[in-house]
């Protein structure tokens, strides 16, 4: 897969003065969806903050290109040993996480 865009983003966590840091990579479309991979760059677990992270990605990146994160993307969280698929059920707050 070819990376189209990558960026580091901050997101809010449980500790206001300690934001989370992630690396986001957006790839060329696969199976009709835009694959987006998230990797943590600090000690926070991004899976705990999916609604916050997805909202930031939507607002800061995808709105510019008229892409809806819920319908038109496939979001993944990658850590050292595993990959997790985030499946949205009609909204950013209603989702499931599947380990791949």
N, C-alpha and C positions, 0 to 999 in steps of 0.2 A: 504494500500500500504506500502511496505517495502522500507525504504531509503537505497540505495546502497552507496551513497557518499554525503557528505555535506562539504561546504567550504565557507569562507568569501572572497569576491573579491572586489578590488577597480576598479573604472572605471572613465574615464574622464567626466567632466561636462563643463558647460559654464564658470566656474571659474577655471582656471588652478591650482591654489594652494589649491583648495577645492574639492578633488575627492569624488565621490559618493561611498558608501559602501553598499554592498548587501550580503545577505545570500542565497546561492544556494544549493538546494537539488535535487539530481538525484535519481529517483525511478526505481524499476524494470519495465521492459517493459509492457505496457498496449496497447492492440489493435495494435500491431506491431510497436509501437513507444516508445521511451524513454521519460517519462515525466520529465520535469525540472521545478522546482518551484523557483521563485525569490521573495525575500522579502527585502524591503529597510531597512537599519539600521540607516538611517539618514534622514534629511529633504528633500532630493532630490526625485523626482518622477522618478523611473526607466523607466516608459513608454515613457518618453521624450528622452531616450537615448538607445533605443532598438538596433540599429545597432552597437553602441559601445559595449554594454554588450554582445550581441550575438557573436560578433567577438572575444571578450576576452574569453568567454566560449568555443568557437570553438578552438581557438589557445592553451589555457592553459589546457583544460580538454579533449575535445572530439577528438582532433587530435591524442592523445596517444592511443586511442582505435578504431581508424578508423571509427568514427561516424560523419555523416554530419548533422549539426544542422538544416539545411533547410529541408532535406528530411526525416531524421530518428528520429527526436525528436518532442515533443510537448511542447512548451514553455508557461509557465504561469507566470503572475505577480500577487502576492497576497498582498493586503493591509489589513488594519484593518477590513473593512467591505465587501470587494469585491474580486472577482477573475476575471482576464482578460486572455483570450486566445490570443496568438500571432500567426497569420497565415502568414507564409512566402510564397510569390509568386515568387519562383525561385531565390531569392537572399536575402541577409541580409538587403539590403536597401529598398526592395519592400515588404511591409507587411501591414496587417490590424490588428486591435485590436478589439476583441469582448468581451463585458462584459458577464460573465456567471451568 
